[in-house]
Amino acid sequence: MDALSGLAMGFGHALTLTNLGWALLGCFLGTAIGVLPGIGPALTIALLLPITFSVPATGAFILFCGVFYGAMYGGSTTSILLNTPGESGSIITSLEGAKMAKNGRAGPALATAAIGSFVAGTVGTIGIAFLGPVVVELALKLGPAEYFCLMVLCFVTVSAVLGGSALRGLTSLFFGLLLGLVGIDLQTGQPRLTFGIPELLDGVNVVLVAVALFAVGETLYLTWRYVEGKQEVLPVGSIMMSKSDWKRSFWPWIRGAGIGFPFGVMPAGGTEMPTMLSYYMERKLTKPEHVKEFGTTGAIEGVAGPEAANNAAAAGILVPMLTLGLPTSATAAIMLSAFQSYGIQPGPLLFTSQAELVWTLIASLFIANVMLVVLNLPLVGLWARILKIPQPQLYAGILVFATIGTYGISNSVVDLFLLYGIGIIAMFMRRFDFPVAPVVIGMILGPMAEQALRQAMTISQGDWSVFVTRPISLGILLVAMAALVGPRLYGAWVRRMAA
């Protein structure tokens, strides 16, 4: 099915009253969560995962993607009004956005962020619709050896490249791989790491781990670091953009979207790098009479470009998840676990086996973008008031929902012990700067990588050279090795030159 036919079918399903309701709910929740500092889309979707046991797959994923897109929109509100980025992708937005707010221009800053998010989200969703089938065609030509190498590349980039420390990232990854090994080995039928506990024979529930890491662990960490004191929320004022604001924002929106989307698609992408590149590009390209606003009164280009790059990168993350089954962010990993809860395996066959679900989801992303502009601009005062919710009550509510949701899945006390045990580990991981995203990615992709490895070895009759004699698998392994070793060699060379 080509992209246009798929979108026509998708809009036919997405425009039903039920699916529009799920999209609206997701957008509203996502924006509200994005506004709250420290509470991101990964935590929210993790809390919502228990609904996968009672809500149809299409409605659940429309809700999750609405939360994902909405959180990207809402994150700019915290950065601009509080100078407190809730997500790493919003750090650059706060550089100029907070200064604009201090100079009485919070309204235009929020407006250019919202409209830039709409432009970038639309560009990114178009990219998903038209790039996805192309990636699927290529992916269908890959065998088990290539898939195993792709997962190795994903392990390396998410764990060793994106974090501040390769050792910490790889440690988190191996913790996730260990959790993925718990249960009965599908190949031999032997129990692994169950310690005689019958509840562990089916393995550790991915939903439980996601909630433990991103809800319990994050909340315990925020509570631990909580300092009582009232935060000053700057007034919003008028959100009307002047003619000059529109003119100065237009091309940064386009350039930011163009920079962000490719970074989201790449396994080593993320939102930090494209937002930084967009910011420095706008500083270079801004007219001389406006350059002095950077770092002083706040330049609107420094909000428009990075915010567009942030949202386009977020949209790009869905491409490898849907087409290859590879999550390149924490949120994508949790959404992948939701697919598995429904017995659906994202990958090249998803566009044929679940065509209605995929195209309805993509069409809903277009609808969600329109809803988010409508929700963000007129209701900006409401989002600002959300910032006044007392944080202790917020944290307590999250823990209550996490506990009830987890117990409701299996009615097992063992799961509650696992929930808080892994949650406490996650709290210490955050304290000592161990990234938590590789844990989920390792747990989800670990069994899949093991299966691909076994299939490749069976086909090659135990010949390990299959991974280096096939050109594509060899190329992927070389890229993974370069990603792992390259930054260290470059750092050593810089230090040697400086000595």
N, C-alpha and C positions, 0 to 999 in steps of 0.2 A: 504494500500500500504506500503510495507516495504521500508527501507531507501535506499537500493541499486537500487530498481526499481524507486523510486522517484527521486534519483539523476540522473539516466540515462535519465528520462523524462526531468528533469530540465536542464541538459546540452544541450539536444536537442533544447530547446527553448532559453537558455542563449547564445548560440553560434551563434545566428543570428546577422546579421550586425547591426540592430537597437539596440538590447539589449547590444551588445558589445560597441556601441557608448555611450549609457547611462552610462554604467559602467566606461568607460574611462573618460567621463566628470565628473562623481561624484568623481572619484579618484583624478583627477586634481584639482577640486574645493576644495575638502576636505583637500588635502595636503597644498594647498595655504592658506586656512583658518586656518589650524592647526599651520602653521608657524607664523601667525600674533598674537602677544600677546594680550590676552583679547578677541579674537574672536574665539568662539568654535563651535562645530558641532550643538549644540542646536540652537544658533542664526542663523546659516546658513540655516538649514533645515526649521526654522521658516520663514525665508525670501523666501524660495523656495516653501512654502506650496501653494501659489496661483496657481501654475502650475497644481495642482490636478484637476482644473476645465477644463483643456484642454488636458492633457497628459494621455494616458492609464495607468491603475494602475500598471501593471508590470514594465513599463519603469520608472515611478515615484519612485517606491520603490527600484529599482536597483540604481537609481541616489542617493536616500537618504542614502542607506546603503554604497554606494561608498564614499559619503561625510563623513559618520560616521567613517568608517575604515580609510579613508585618513587623517582625523583630528587627529586620534590617532598616525598615523605615523608622521605627520608634527609637532605635539606638541613637539617632542624631539628636533627638530632643534632650536626652540626658547630657550629651556632649556639649550642646550649645547653652542650655540653661543652667547646668550645674558644673560644667567643665570637668565632668566625671564620665569618661567613656565606659559604657557597659560592655562593649565588645572590642576586641583588638582592632577590628576594621574601622571603628569610630574614633580611634586615637587621633588620626590626622585631622578629622573633621573638627575636633575640639580646638585645634591650634588657632584657627581663624574664627570659627563659629562662636567660641566663648568671648573672644575680643569684640566681635560684632555685637553680642548681647550686652556686654558691659557698656558699649557706646550707644545703647538704645535701639539697636537694629536686630534684635532677636527675631522679630517677625519675618523680615526678608531672608534671614539666614535659615529659619525653619522652612520657609516657602521654597527656597532654591534647593534645599535638601530633599524635600518631598517630591518636587517636580523632577529633580535629577534622578531620584530613585525610580520614579515612574518611567522616565525615558530609558534608563539603564535596564530596568526590569523588563520592559517591552523588548528592547534589543536582545537581551539575554534569552528571553522566552522564544523569540523568533529563531535564535541560534539553536536552542534545544530542538525546536520543531524540524529545522532543516538540516542540522548537523547530525542529529541523532540517527536517522536512517542510514546516513553515510558511514558513521562509525559502526553500525550494526553490520553493514555489508562487509566491512573489513574484519570485524570480529568473528564472523562466521567462518573465516578462512584459518582461524587459529586453532591449534590442537591443544591437548593437555600440557605439553611441554611449554608452549608459549603462555598459556594461562598461569602456570606455576611461576614462570619468570615475571609475568605482569604483577602477580601478587607479591613477589619478592621486591619488585620495584616500589609497589605501594607501601610495603612495610618499611623500606629504607627511607623513602621520602617523607612519610608522615611521622616516623619515629626519630630518625637521626638527622634530618635536614631542617625540618620546620621548627624544632624546639631549640632552646638555648644550649642544651648539652646533648650530644649524641649518646653518651652513656646512659643518662637519665631516660631519654626517649626509648632506647632499646630495652632498658630494664622494664619500663611500663609495657612495652610490646610483649616481652616474654611472660609477664604476669598475665596478660590477656590470653596468650597462647596456652598457658597452663590452665586457665579457666575453661578454655575451649576443649581441652583434652578430657575433662571430667565426664564420666558416663560410660556407656557401653560402646566399644569400638565396633563400628558398622561392618568392618571387614572380617574381624575374627570372632566377634560376639563376646569378647572378654571385657569385664568391667575395669575401668581405669580411674584411679584416684578417688574412689567412692568411700573408702575407709569404713566399709560395712554399713553405710547409711543408705537405706532403700530409696529415700527421696532423691538421692544423687545419681541413681542409675540412668535416669533420663537426661542427665547433664544439668548444668546450672542454667537457669532461664536467662536469656539475653535481656529480656525486659527488666528482670530483677537487677541485673548488673548495671544496666543503663540508669535506672532510677537511683541505685546506690551511689554511683559515681557522680551523676550530674544533679541529683536532687538532695540526697542525704549528705554526701561528702561535701558538696559545695555549700550547702546551708550550714553545716557544722563549722566549716572553715570561716564563713562570713560571720557567724555568731562569735567564734573565737576571736576574730579580729575586730569585732564591733566596738566602736568608740561612741559613747553617748554624746550627742550634740546635735543641734539643729542646723541643717544645711540651708543655705540661702538659695532660693529659687528666683532667678532673675525674671522680671516682668516680660511678657511676650510683646505686648503692644500690637500695632497693626501688622498684618501679614501681607499687606499689599506690596508688591515689587514695582519699583519704578521702571520706566522705559530703559534707563541705563542698566539697571539690575538684570533685566531680561536679556539685553544685548551682551552684557559681560558674562552671563551664565550659559548662554546657548552652546557655544563651542566647547567649553569645559565639560558640559553634559555629554556631548557626542564623543569627545576625546576620552573622557573617563570610562564611558561604556566600552569603547574600542580597546582600551588597555585592560580593563577588568575581566572581560569574558574569557579571553584565551588563558589567563592565569587560573581561572576557576576550573577550566577543562583539564589543565595539566595535573598529573599526579602530585607534583610538588608545588601546587598553586597556593591557594589561600587568599586572604583579603589584605594582609599587611603590605606585601610588596606592591601590588597595583595601586593602592591608595597613596603610598609614598611616592611612587613614580609619577602619578597624576599630579600630586601636590607640587613636586619640583618642576614638572613640565609647565604647570600653570604659572609658577613664579618666573620661569624663563620667557614664556610667551606673552605675559601680561604687558599691556602698554606702559611706557615709562611713567606716565602721570599717575598710574595706579599701583606701581610697584611699592611705593612707600607705605601703602596700607598693610602690607604683609608684616605681621608681627607687631603692629602698632594698634591701629583702629580696627583691623580685621578686613581682609579682602574677600569679596563674595566668590571670586574664582577659586579660592582655597577651600571653600565649602562645597561648591557645585561639582568640581572635578572629582575629588576623593570620594564624595558620597555616591556619585554615579559609578565610579570604579568599584566601590564596595558592593553595591547591589548587583552589578553585572557579573562580578566574580562569584557572588553567592548563587546566581542563576546558573553559571557555568558548572558549578559543583554537581548539579543534577545530571549532566551529560554522562560522565563516567559511571555514575551510580546506576542509571537506568540502562545504559547500553552494554557495560562491561561487568556490572555488579561490584564495582570498586568504589568504596567510600573514601573520599579524600579530606573529610572534615568530621568533627564529632557529630554534628547534626545529621550529616549524610549517613554515618555509621548507625545512628539510632533509627533513622528511617529505614535503613536496610534491615535492621532487626524486626521492624514492623512488617516488612514484606514477608520475612520468614515466619512470622506469627500466623500469616494467612496461608502459608505453604506455597508462596510465590517466590521464585528465584530470579532476581534481576539479572539481566545479561542479554546477549544477542537475540535469544528466542522470545524475550519479553514482548517485543513489538509485534510478534505474530501470535503468540499464545494468549497474550492479554492485551490485544490491540485496543479494545474498548476502554479498558482502565487507563492505559498510557495516554491515549489521545484525549480522553476526557480530562485527565490530570493536566496535560499541557494547555488545553483550552481554558481550564479553570485558572491557570496562572495568568493568562491575559485578563480574565475577568477580575481576578484578585488585584491586579495592578490598578485597574480603574477604581475598584472599591477603596483601595488604600489611599488614593489621592483624595477621594471624597471624605474619607474618615479623618485623614491627617490635617487637611487645611482648615475646615470649619470647626473641628473639635480640638484644636490645638490647646485651648484653654483647659479642657477636660484632662488631657494628657499631662499638662503641667501640674494640675491638682493631684494627680496620682502620685507624684513625687513626694507628697506630704504624708503618705501612708507610713505609720510607725514601723520601722524595720523589725523589731522583736516579734510583733504580731504576724508580720509577713513570713518570717522564718518559721514560726510555730505552725502556721497554716500549711506551709510546704511539707513539713515533716509529717503532719497529720494525714494529708492527702497521699503522700508516698507510702505510709504504713498501711492505710486502708486499701489503696490500690493494689499493693503487692500481696496482701493477705487475701484479697478478693480473687486473685488469679488462681490460687491453688489451695487456699484454706490450710496452709501448712505453716506450723510454727518454725520449722527448719528454715523456710524461706525468710522469715523475719530475722532469724539469727544471721543468715547470710547477708540480708539487706544491710543491717547495721554493722556487721563485721567488715564487709567490703566498704561501707560508707566511712567507717573510721579510718581504714587504710587510705581511702581517697582523700580524706581530710589531711592526713600527714603527707600525702603526695603533693597536695596543693601547697602545704606549708614549706616543703623542701624543694619546690619547683620541679616536681616530676609531672610531665604532661599526662592527662587522663585519657585523651582521645585515643592514643595507641592501644590502650587496654581494650576498648570496645572493638576497635578495628582488628586487633590480634585475635580476640575471641570469636569474631564473626568470620574473618577470612582464614583463620588458622585451620579449622576442619576442611574448608574448601581447598586450601593449598595442599593439605595432606592428601586429599582425594585426588587432586590433579597430579601430584607427585606419584602416587601409586599407579594411576592410570598410565602416565608416561612411562614408568618403569615396566609395567606389564606389556605395553605395546612394543617397547624396545628390547624386551626379554632381559631386563636387568642391566642394560648398557647405559651407564651414567653419562656417556659422551653425547647422548641425545640432546642435552641442553646446550651444547656448544657446537654441534655439527649442523643444527638447523639455523639458518641465517637470522630469522626474526628473534628466536629465543636468545641467541648469542648477542644480538644487538641490544635487547632489553637488559640482559645481565651486565653488559658493558656500561650502559647508561646508569644502572643501579650502582655499579662499582664507582663510576665517576662521581655520582651524587654523594656517595659515602666518603670517598677518599679525597675528592677534589677540594672541598672547602678546607680540609685540614692541611693539605699540601700548600694551598694558596696562603693560608694563615702563617705557616712555617716560613714560607718564602718572604712574606712581608716583614715578619719579625727579623729574619736574617738580613734583609736589606736595610732595616732601620738600625740594626746593631753597628 
